[in-house]
Structures are given as structure tokens and as C-alpha cells.
Amino acid sequence: MDGLAKAASACGITAARLHSPGTHDANNFAAVGVKTGMLLVRNQNGSHNPHEAMETDDLMAAIAVMVRFIAEEAGG
């Protein structure tokens, strides 16, 4: 989570730390020692909703954070 927050900050995004009940498989990975965090992309009508409405700019911001995070983890 720290690495994702650092990557978000480097991308000019303030990262809110949430303890989401929607952890999906993340809890299972974390339980066996895999470092785990989730990036949540805001969605106008919530997720798992037939009327989901995500803005492309929000998706692209999440992708930029993930790319930055992966680059940092890979040592570059």
C-alpha cells in the first residue's frame, strides 16, 4: 500500500487509504504473505452495477499509478 501511495503521489494524485470490504482475492493473497494493495477507480454509480460509469481520465490515472508502481518495484 505504501508503494501504491508513493506512486500516486509521484503522479500528482492524493491517495486515500481505504479499508474496502470489496477486497476480492486480495485477502487470500495477503494471508499467505503476498504484498497486497488495491487501486480503486471511482465510478459514478458504484461497481457491479449495470449502470457503471467510469471516466476514461480516471482509468488512465489509475494506469499511470500502476505503471509507476511497477517501475519502482522493478528498480527503475
N, C-alpha and C positions, 0 to 999 in steps of 0.2 A: 504494500500500500504506500509505503514511503517513496518507493521508486516511481510509482504512478503519479503521486502528488508532485514530486520533483519535476517529472516530465511535463506535467500540466503547467506548472509554474514557468518552466522554460518556454512553453508555447504561449504564455500570456493568459493562462486560464486559471482562475481560482478554483481549487478543488475542494469541494465539500466532502467531508468524511461521513459516510452514512453506514449504518448497520442495517442493511436491507434484509428483509425476510425472504426476498427472492434470490437466494444465493445459488440456486440451481445445483450444479455439481461441484461448485467451489468448496463447499463444506467437506465433501468427501475427499477431495484432493488435499485440503488443508489438514484434515485428520491424519493423513499418512505422511505429513511433513513437506508437502509441495507448497512453496511460497505462492500465495493466492491473493488476488485482488480483482475487483471488477470495475470496468468503466461503464457507467450508465449514461445513455444518451436520452436527453429529455424528449418527451413525446406528448404531444398536445392532449391526447385522450387516454394516456396510460398504455402499458404494454398488454399484449394478449387480448386485444380489443379489435373487433372488426373495423373500427374507425380510427386506427392508429394513424398518426400524422406527425412524422419526424421531418424536421427541416434538413435539407442537404448540408447547409453550413454547419449544423450541429454534428452531423455524421462525420463530416470532413475534419472538424476539430478533434473528435474522438480518435480518428485515424491518425492525425498528426501526433497526438499524445502517445498512442501505441507505438508508432514508428520511432519516436524519440526514446521511449522507454526501452524498446528492443535494442536500439543502437547503444544506449548506455549500458545495458546488461551485457552486450556483446563486446564492450570495451572500446567503443568508438564513439 
